[in-house]
Amino acid sequence: MELGSAAIHDVTHPTAAFSQGSSLSKRMTTAAPDVSWDESQLNPKNRIDSLDFPVKPLWRIDGGTGLGTQFFVVPLFLPFPPPMRFDVFIPDEAVASRVLRQLLDLNVAFHTKDAPRLRRLGISRHIVRALQAWVTTMGHDAYSTLLNALPFGSRIIFDTLSMDIRKTRISVVPTYYLERELLGLARLDEALALSPGLLPEAIDISRLSIVQEMYDSVCLVRMRDHRGEDGTDKLWILKALSSSTKYLFVELRNLLQMQPHPNIISRPEYLVTKRCLFGGKTAVIGFLLPFHRNGSVRDTLPLLRVHGRLALREQVKWAIQLTSAVLHIAERCRMFYPDLRLDNILLSASHDIVMVDFEQRGVWCEFAAPEVNAIEYVRILASDDLDEANCTIPEETRFHFAALLSRLLPGWDVLQTCEGYSSPRPHGYANYNIAWLALDETEQEAAMVYMLGRVLWCIFEGQSAPHKAAVWQSYRYEPDIEFPDFRVTPCGLRDLIDRCTRGRRDVLSNLIIRRGSKLVVRDKDSCTAEEVLRIAREWWQNEVEVAEEFLRLREERKAAGQWDGNHFKRPRLKDVLVELERFRDLS
C-alpha cells in the first residue's frame, strides 16, 4: 500500500478499527488503469524536463514535517532573511497524478524529514525549481515586501503540482488567525500567571536572521549586532509554532517556572516579538534558547556504536543524568513529561545530557505507556471528524468514545478544539494533554518510568529508536535490533529495563512495516493493499477492545477505592536512579 495521509487514518491510527475507507485510501489501493498515449509517460510532453538544482539556486530546502505535505524553505537571495517561517505546503489534492507522485518521490517524502536525505528527492528539486521561476517572475523585492506585509507563519501553497514548473500554481495564504492566537507582550506575565520579574528581555523578529530551519518549531538563528565571547556570531535556537500556539506558551510558562537542573535546558534568554498587522498588538511569536552543536542523542548513539566508540561508562553517565532530570521534573517541578524520546535529548559541549521540549504535547502512540495509549486511543476516536466525503468512522462510534472520554476527563473537548493558549482552562487544567491529564500523579510517574525504560534500552543498545521501519519516520541510522530484545546491554541492567516497561504490548509494526516507501505485511515477500488494511483493522479492533477493558477496570476500582496507580508494578523514578548509580559504582 502506498504511503500517504490516508495511511494514518486507515492503518496507523485506532480509527483503522472502524474506518469505512477514505476516498484517498481507495485511490491509493486501486490498481493504476491503463493510460492513453495522451497521458502516457512515454509521451515526451508528459515528462519533467529536469530535476537538477539551478546553477545558482535562490532557495534551499532545510527539511520537512514528513507526510510529504510541508517543506521548510529558506530564501538565499535575501541578505538577512528573518525567520518568518513561510513554509511550502503541498495539499494531497494538489497532486492528481500517481505517476507524478512517483517521479517526485512524494511517498519517500512521507517518512523523510532531515535535510540531507530530503534534498536528494525529486520533490525538493521540483520545489526549488518552481520557487526559482516564481520569485524570478515577481521579483526579489516583491518577495521582501511579502515578508514585511504578511503575518508570521504565512504559507506558500502549491495549489497544483505540474510536471511543467511554469504550470505549477503557487499562492501565498496569510495566517491572520495565528496573530489572533498569539499572546501580547504587554500582559504576558498575567496571561501565563507568572511571578513578576520572570519574563526575559524582548527583541523584535527583525533582529534575527535564519541560519537553518531545523524542525517545524525550531530555527537556528543569528541576532543582529550580537556576538559571542570569542567575537564570532552567536547562534541561538528560536522556538516558535505556526499552529496550535497553545503548546508554545505552555512550554514558555513551564521553562520560566521550573527549578534549574544541569541536565535540563536553561530558561529562555529572550522573547521574540512581532508587531501584528491588525489591532496594533505586539505579539510574542517565540523565544530564544541556547544552541547545542552536538545535536540529539538519537543521531549520536548509532554513529558511536557503528564506529566502536560507544563506551559503557558514558552510557551509564547519560542514563543517570537523564533519570535524575526526569525525577527532578516529577518531584521538584511537580510536572509530568510526556515527550520522553531520543529526539528531545541533546548533548552539550561537554557531552552531557540536555533535555528539551516542554510543550507537554506527547508522543506517537507506540512510544507511550500502554495506559496512556488506552486513553489516547479513546481521544483519537472521540475527536475523529465526521466527514462524509472521506468516509470516516461511524458517528455513533465517535459519540460512544466521546462519552467515555468525558467520564475520564470532563471538559476534554474544550482542550481539544482551542488552538490558542487560554487561562483559566476547564477545571484548572495546567496544559492541553488530555491523556496525561486523565491520570493521577502516581499513574503519571509510572508512565514516565515506562518511557524512560525504552529510552534506556536505546542508550545501552546504541539504537536510534526502539523499532525499525517506523511508518511515520525513517532515520538516517535505522535500528538493527528492536525493543525488547537485548544484544549488548549489560546483564545487570536488562532486568531494570524489563521492570520499567512492564505492561508493554505488541506494536502494529510487528505485523505491518514500511518497506521502502510502501506499507507491507511483515515477513511477506508480497502482499496487497487490501491485506494491509485488513490486518491493520483486525489488530486495531483488538487493541481498542483491550484499551476499553483496561479503562473499565480502572473506573470500577477507582469507584471502589481499590485502584493502584502503579498498576503494572514498575519501579519508582528514585528507585531507577538508585539502581543505575549502584551499577555505576560497581562497574
N, C-alpha and C positions, 0 to 999 in steps of 0.2 A: 504494500500500500504506500502510495506517495505521501511524503511529509507535507503538511500544510496546516493552517489554523484549524481545519475541521478535525484533525487528528487529536487535538486537545479535548474537544467535546465528545468525540465518538470512540476514543481509545484510552487516553491517559488520565482523564478525569472520571470521578464516580458517575458523572452524567451518562457514561457509556452503558451503565446498567439499565437505563430507561430510555436511551436515545432512540428516536424514531428515524434517525438518519438525516443529517443535514444535507441541504442541496449541494453544498460544496463537496461533502464527502461522497455523495453519489457520483459527482463528476470525476472525482479522484479514483473511484473504484471501477468505473466503466471503461471498457477497452476502447482504445482510440479507433474511431471509424476510419474507413478508407477515405483518403482525401483526393480531391481532383487536382489536375495539373495546375490549376489556378492557385491552389493553396499549398501545393507540394513544396518541400524544401529543395527538391531538385530544380525547381524553377528559380532562376537567378534573382528575380525580383523579390523573393521571399527570404533572401539571405541577409544576415547582418554584414555590413560592408567591412567592419573592422572592430576588434576588441582590444586593440593596442591603446595604451595610455597616450595622450597627446605628448609631443616632444617637450613642450613647456606647459604642464598641467596647471590650471587655475584653481583646482580643488584637490583635496586629499580625503580619503576615507579612513577614519580612525577607529572603526568598529561598528557594532550594531547590537540591538537588543535580542537578536535571534528572531525566529519565526519568519524571517525574510521580509519584514514589513517596515523596519525602522533602521536607518543608517546614519551614522554620525559623520557629517561633512564639515570640513574646515576650508574657508576661502584663503587661498595662498596669495591672492593679488592685493590684499589689504595689508598695509604696513604694521598695523596694531589692531588686529581684529578682536573686538570684545567678545566674551563668552556668552553670546545671546542664545545659544542652543537652537539655532534654526536647522533642525534635522530634516532629512529626507524621509518621507513616508510613501510607501507603495501599497495601496489597498489591494486585497485579493482580487477584487473585481477589475483592477487596472490591467491585469494580465489574463486576457481571454484565451490565449493560445497555449496549449500544453507544450507544443514544440518550443515556443519562446521561453517557457519556464525552464525547459531542459537546457537550451542553449545558454541561458544566463545563470545556470546553476542555482536557481532560486530554492530548490529543495535542499541543497547543501547549505545555503544561507540560513535556512530554518534553524539549524543547530550550531552554526558558526558565529562566534561573537568577537573574537580577537582580531585586531587589525592585520597582523602578518598573513594569516590564512584567508581572511575575508578579502583582502586586496587582490588575491590571486583569482578570485571568482569572476565570472563573466559579468555578473550584475554590478559589481563595483566598478569595473571598467566602463560599462554602459552608462552608469550614473555619472561618472566623471566626464565622459564624452558629451552626454546630454546637457549637463550643467555648463560645460565649457561653451557649447553653442548657445545656450540660453543667456548666460551672462555677457557673452560677446555681442549678442544681438541687442540687449537692452543697455549695455554699457556698465563699466565698473562703478561709475559714480551713482548710477541708478540703484545698484545693489547697496552701496553705502547709505543711500537715502532710506532704503527699506530698513536697514539695521537701526537707524535713528527713529524711524517713524512707527515701527511696529512693537508690540509687547514682547517681553521675554518669552522664549519658548514657542514663538510662532512656527508654523510648519510649511516646509516646501513639499507640496503634494505632486506626485506623478499621477495625474488623473488617468492617463492612458500610457501604457508602455508599448512602444512600437519597435520593430526591428530597425526602422529608419529613425535615428535620433531626432531628425528635423520634424518628424511627425509625432514625437512624444509631447503630450500636452502637460505643461507644468503650471501650477498655480501656487500662490502663497496665501495661507489661511492665518489671519491674525488670531491670537489667543486672548481676546479681551476677557473671557471668563476667568482666565488664570490670574489676571490682575485683580479681579474682584476677590478671588480666594486668598491671595497673599495678604499677610498681616502688615499693617502700617508700623513704621518705626516709632512714631510718636507715643503710642500706648502699648508697645510690645511687651514690656515687663508686666503690665497689668493683664494683658491677654494671656500670658503664659504663667501668671501667678508667681512671678519671681520676686525674690527679695531685692530691695534697692541696691544698686551698685554691681549687679551680676552681669549686666549686658556689656559686651566688649565694644570697642570703637567701631563706628560705621563708616564705610567708604562706598563711593559710587561705583557702579559696574564699569564705567568708562575708564577707571584707573587700571583695569585688568585687561590682559591680553591672553588669548588661548595659546597654549603650548601643545596640548593634546587633549582630545575628548576621550576619556578612558572608559567610562561606563555611562549608562543613561542618566545617572545622577551625579557623576563625578567628572570634573575637568581639572587638568593640570594647567595652572596659570602663572603669569608673572604680574607683578604690581609695578606700575609706573613710578619711577623715582624711589625705588626701594631696593636696596642691595643687602646682601648678607654680610657676615663679619669678615669674610675673605674678599669682599669687594665685588663679587660676581652677583648677577641677578638671582635673587632668592625665589625658589619655586614653592608654590602653595597648592593645596587641594581645595577646589571650590566644590562644596556640596550644595546642590540645588536640584529641585524637582520641577518638571514641566507638566506634571499631572499628579493628582492626589496629594496636594501640598500639605495635607494634614500630617503626613508622616514626617515631612521636613521639620515642622515645628514641634512635633513630639520629640524628635531627636535633639533639636536645639535645646529644648527645655531640659531633657534628660542630661545632656552633656554639661549644661551650666549648673545643674543641681547636684551632680554626682561628686562624691568624695574622690579625690585623686588616687590613682593606683599606678605603679610603674609600668604595668602591662596593659593599660587601657589608654586609648587615645586621649590627649590632653583637651582641655576646654577650647572652644573656638577662639581664635585671636582677633578676628574681625567679623563684623556683619557686612554683607554686601547688599546694597540698596539700588533701587531704580525708581526714578520719577514716573509715575503712572500717567498715561495719556488722558485719562478721564478721571475727574474728581480731585486731581491735584495731590493724590496720596503719594508719599514716599514709601514704597513697599520694600520689605525685606525679601530678597529673592534667594538668599543662601548665606553661607558663612564659610570662612577660611580655616583650614586645619593644616598642621604640619605635613610635609611630603616625606614619605619614607621610600627611599630609592630602591631598596631591596625587594619590594613587591610583596606578593602574597605567598604564604606557605604552600598554597595549592600548586604553584608552579615550581617552587624551590625543592620540595620533597622528592619528586620523581627524578629531577636532574641530579641531585646529590646521590640518590640510590643508584642510578644507572652508572654514574662515574665512580662508585665505590667510596664516596666521601660522606655518607650518612653515618655519623658517629653516635653510638648509643648514649654517650654522656650528654651530647647536645639534645638528643631526642627526649631524654628524661628531663633535662632543664626546661625545654619547651612545654612538656606535659605538666610540670609543676607550676610554671608561670601561668599557663592557661587556666588550670584548675584554681589557682589562687585568685585569679581575676574573676572567674565566674562566681566563686564563693563570695568575693567582695561585693559583687553586684547583688547577689541574693541577700546577704546578711547586713552589710553596711549601707547599701543604697536602697534596700527593700524594693527591688525591681526584679522582673523576670527578663531573661534574654532569649528570645525565640529564634535568633538568627545565627546560631552557632554552627558554622561550617567553615571550611578552609579558606573560602574566598574572603571572609571577613577577619582573617588573622594575618597581619603583616609582620615583617621582620624589620627591626630598627637597624641603624648603622652598626650597632654592637651585636647584631644577630639575636636580639631578644624579642619575645612575643609582644605584639601590639594589637589589641582587639579594637575593631571599628564597627560602625553601622549600628546605631542605637535607635533606629526608626521603630523598632518593635513590630515590624510588619509580618515576620515569619518566613518560613522556607517552603519549598515544594514538598508535597506530601511524603515522598519516600525518605526525606531527611529527618522528619519529625518523629516524636514518640508515638506509639500506637494509640494512646489515649487522646493525644492532641489530634491525630489523624481522624479518629472517630468523630470528633466534633467538627473538624474541618470538612469532612465528607458531607455532614449534615448541612453545614453552611453553604457549600457549593451547590448542593441540590435545592436548598431553600431559596437561593438567590439566582438560580438559572432563569434568565429572561425568557418569558413566553414570546416566541417569535414564530408565527405560523410559517413564514417564508422559509425558515431553516429547520422546521420540524423538530423543535427541542422536546424536552421531556414533558409528559402529560401534566396539565395544570393541577389535577388532583394530587399527583405525586409531589409537586412543588409545595402545595398547601400542607400536605402531611408533614414534610420535613420543616417547613416554616413554623408549624405549631410546636413541634418537638424542640426546635431551637429557641423558641420564645420561653419555654419552660427552663431551658438551660441558662439563658441569658436574656432577661427581659430588656427590651429596647435595642436589641441587636440590629434591627432594620434601620434605625437612625444612624448607627455607626457605619453600617454598610453603604448607605446611599450618599452620605455627605462627602464632598470632595475636599473642602477646606477645613482648617482647624477651628473648632468651636469650643467655647468654655462658658458655662459648665456643660458636660456631656451627660447623657441619661444615667441616673443612679450614681453619679460621681465617678464614672469610669475614667481611668487615667490615660487610656490610649484607645486604639481602634482595632486591636487584635481580638476578634470575637472568640476564637477557640481558646486562647490562653486566659482571657478574662473569665471564662466559664469555669476555670479551675481554681481551687483554693491554693494557699501558699505551699502546703505540703505537696500537692499534686504538681504545682509549677516546678518546685525543686526536683522532684523525681523525673519530670520531663526534661529538665536541663541536664540531669545526670545521664539520661539516655543519649542525648545529643552529644554530650561530652565523650561518652564511651565510643561513639562512632568516630569522632574526630581523633581520639587517642589511637584507635585502630589505624587510621590513615597515617598518623605521625610515626607509629612504630613499624608499620608495613611499608612506609615510604611511598604512599599512593596519593594520587590527585583527587580521588573521590572513592566512596565505598563501592560503587557499581560502575561497570564499564558500559559503553554504548548507550548512555542515557538518551532518552528521546529528545529532551528539551535542550541539551547542550553537549557538544563534543569538546574535548580538551586537547590542547597541544600534546599533552603526555597522558594518554589513556591508561587507566589502571590495567595491570596484567594479573591481578588476583582480586577476588571480590569478598566483601564482608558477608558472613562472619568467619571465613576461612583464615587460617594463620599460616605464615611461612617463616618469617624471621622475627616476629615479636617474641621477646624473652618469655620463657615459661612462667616466670613469676608474675607477669602482667596479663597473661591471657585470661586467667580466671577473673581478674578485676574487670577487664573489658566485658567479659561474658556476663558478669553480675550487673554491670552498669546498664547493659542492654537487654535485661530480662523483659519478656513480654513481646519481643520483636516478632514480626510476622513476615511471611514471604512477600516479595515485591513483584509488581507486574513484570519487571524486567527479567524475572526468572522464566517467563513464558514468551514475552514479546520484546524484541530488541530492535535497535536501529542498526541496520547493516548498510553501510554507506549512507545513502540518503533515502532509504525506504524502511518502513516498518515491516518486520517479518516475524514469523514464528521461530523461536529459538530452537536450535538443533535440527532445523529442517533445511534442506538444500533449496527447496522451492515451496511456495505457498501462494494462495490467492488473497486478495484484499478482503474478500468475504470471510476467509478463515481468521484473519487478524481481527476483524470486527466481532466475529462470534466468540472467539476466545477471550477477547477483552470484555465483552458483555458478560459472559459467564463468570469470569474472575471477579469483576466488579459487583455483580449481583451477590456473590458470596461475601465479599468484603463489606458491603453495605449492610448485609444481614448480620454479620458479626459485630459491626460497629453499633447497630441498633440494640443488639442483645447486651453488649457491654454497657451502653448508656442506660438501658432499662434496669440492669442490675445495680448500677451506681445510684440511680434515682431511688430505688427501693431501699437500699441500705442507708442512704443519706436520710431518708424519711424516718427510718428506724433508729438512727443514731449509731449505726454499725459500720459506716464506711471508713476504711483505712485509706487515706490519701495516697500512701505509698503502696498501692495495690499490688505491684509486681515485686515488692520487697527488694528494691535496688538500694545500694549503699547511699548514705548522705554525702553531700559535697565535701564536708570536712573529713569524712572517713576516706574518701578517694584521695584527698590531699595527703593524709597521714600515710596511706599505703604507698603512694608514689615517693614520698620523702624517705620512707623506710627502705624502699628498693634502692634509691639513690645512695643511701648511707651504707648499704650492704654490698653495693656493686664495686 
